[in-house]
Amino acid sequence: MMATDTPGTGTEDAALLQLIWLASPALPVGGFSYSEGLEAAVDAGLVNDEATAADWILHQLHLALARSDLAVLAQAIAAWRNGDQTRLQALDTWVRTTRETSELRQQTEQMGRSLVEWLKAVQPETAQRVPAAPTYPVAFATACGPNAPARQVLMAFAFGWAENMMQSAIKAVPLGQSAGQRILGRLAREIPAAVDHALALGDDDRQAFTPILAVLSARHETQYSRLFRS
């Protein structure tokens, strides 16, 4: 007897497809143009092969993304669905003020702006309610739809980030496609734990403290030769 899955509801299917759409590297928000300090780490000799690239990105997942943007995203989803614009603005301000270099701040602002422009083109009714010029995590919270579970939204955000970082490693180290896929596999196995950590954080627990990354990002702003904008 052939096993069959129970069909999802139309609402569940639409929410899942929306998240797949948002996580796609094809989404025109410019994530592919940033390495978030990875290129500077390569230039400094801290990342030079598949193993060091994977370790670097995994540390960034747990020590940076989970404790900041993913935590903000989780809280922004709740604020957006509750119509709490004051809370959304506070979260947006926190993201801006905790970016430690100008290029990292530029990244979250540019990607947030581009995501809003995408919303205007494909979901104008949603775009009309989005706060003015949000940072990327806040913009993502508004774009994910009203029915997607928060944990799945964070998974999609993290996986989209992981794909971009993997592609950055392929170009900057450089690495082959197979090495990139192995790195992505390691990241995929770690993302659920990072998401659960982010979901458990309150306002007093969020943090953006990655001093080595901040130094490398500052150096990258004047790096002689570079492929990426961060």
N, C-alpha and C positions, 0 to 999 in steps of 0.2 A: 504494500500500500504506500502510495507516495505521500510524504509529509508535506503539509502546506502551512504557510504562515497566516496568522489572522490578519486580514486587511486592516490598515489603519483608517481612521476617519479622514475626511477631506481636510479638516482643519489641521490634524496632525501631519498629514503629508505635506500640506502647504508650508507649515512651519519648518519642517525638516528641509525641504527644498530651498526655502529662503536662506537657511543657514549654510547649506552647501554653496549657494550662489555667493553669499557674502564671504565665504572662506576661499573662494576661487582666486588663484593668482591672476586670472583674466579680468578681475574687477578693476576698473580704471581708477585706482586711488594712488598709484605710484609707489606701492610698497616695495616693488622690485628695485627701486633706485637707491635704497638705503641698506647699509650693512650694520648699523647700530654699533659701531666701534670695532666690528670684526676686521675690517680692512686695515685699521690702524694696528690691531693686534698682530696681524700678519706682518705688517711693516716692521713692528718692534721685535719680531722673532718669537712671540709667545704662541702663535699658531702657525704650524708648518706642515701638517699632514692630516690625514683623516681622524686619527685618534685625538689629537689636540684640538681640532676643529669641533668634533663632537663634544668633547669635555667642555670647551668654552661655551658653546651654545646651551648645553644642559645646565651649566652653572647660571647662565643668564636667565634661563627659564625659571629656575627655582629662586634665585636670589634677587632678580629684578622684576621680571614680568609678573610672577605670581604675587609678589608683595606689593605691586603698584597697579599696573594697568588692569590686570585681571580682577583685582579687588575692587578697583574703581568701577569697572564694567558691571560687576555683580550688583553693586549698590546703585549704579545709575539705571539699571534695568528696573529695579523696584521703584525708584523715584519717577521714572518716565511713566510707568504703568499706573502710578498713583497721581499723576499730574502735578508732581511737586517740582515746579520750576526753580524754586529757591534752592532746593537740595541739588538739583542738576547743576546749577551755576556754581555752588560751593565745590562740588566734585570736579568740575571743569577747571576752576581756579586752582585747586590742589595739583592737578596734573601740570598745569603751566608753571607753577611756582616751584615744583620739584624737579623739573628738567634742569640738569646740571650744566648743560652747554647750549649755545645758541643753535647748533645744528640739530640737537635732539628735540629742542622745542620747535624748531621749524618743521621737523618731521611730523610731530603729532598734530600741529596746526594745519599743515598742508594736506595731510591725509584725511583729517576731519573735514576740511573744506571740500576736498574732492568727493568724499562720500556723500556730503550734503548735495553737491551738484548732481551726483548719480541719482540720489533720491528724487531730486526735482525732475529728472528726465524720465524715471520709471515708476515712481510712486509719489506724485506731486501732492497728494492729500496728506501724506505723512510729512513731507518736507515742510509744509506750511506750519507745522507745530513744533519744528525742531528749534532749539535755542540758537541764537545768532553765533556763527563761527565757532562751533564746538570743537574740542580736541577729539582725537580719533576714538578713544574708548567711549566717550559720551555719545559721539555720533553713531557708533556701532550699536550702542544700547537702543537708540531710537529706530535703527534700521532693522532690527532683528524680528520685529513683529510682536503682537501681543500674546501669542499663544505658545511660543517656544519655551521650554523649561530653561531656567537660568543656567543650570549646569551644562546643558547642551550648547547654549550660546557661548559660554566661556570655552568649551571644547573647540567650537568652530573658530573663534578668535585666535586661540592658541595654535591651532593647526595651521591656519593661514599664516600666522607669524613664523611658525616653524618652517613652512615651505619657503618663505622668502629668505630666511636665514640660511637654509640649506643651499639655495641657489646662490646666495652671496658667497658661501664657502667654496662652491664649485668654481666660481669666477676668480675669487681673490687668492686662494691658496696656491695654485688651482688644484681641483680634484676632478676625477671622472664621474660620470653619471651614476655608476654602480656604487661608488663611495658615497655620493650624495644620498642615494636611496637607503643605504645602511644607516647613515646619520639620521635621516628622517624616521626610520624605523625605531631607533633608540629614543628619539624625541616623542614619537607617538606613544611609546610605552610609559613615558614619564609624565605626559600631559595630564592624565586623570588625577594623579597625586598633586600636581601643581594647582589644578583647578579646585580640588577639595580644600587645599590650603587657603586659596584665595577666598573661597566662599565662607570660610570660618573667621575671616579677619573683620574686625570692626574699625571704626574711624581711628582709634588710638593705636591700632596695630599696623595700619598701612605704613609703608616706608619706601623711600627711594634713596638708598645709601649704597652706592657701588663706586667707591673712590677710584679704583684702577680703571674702570670703564670711563669714568668722567675725565680722567687725565688723558686717556687714549683718544677720547672724542675731541677734547680740546686740541690735541696735537693734530688730529685729522683735519681740522679746519684749515690748517696751513700746510698740510702734507703736500710734498712736491708733485707726486704723481698719484692719482686716485681714480677709481672707477665709480665710486658711490658717493652719495651726498651726505652720508654719515658713517 
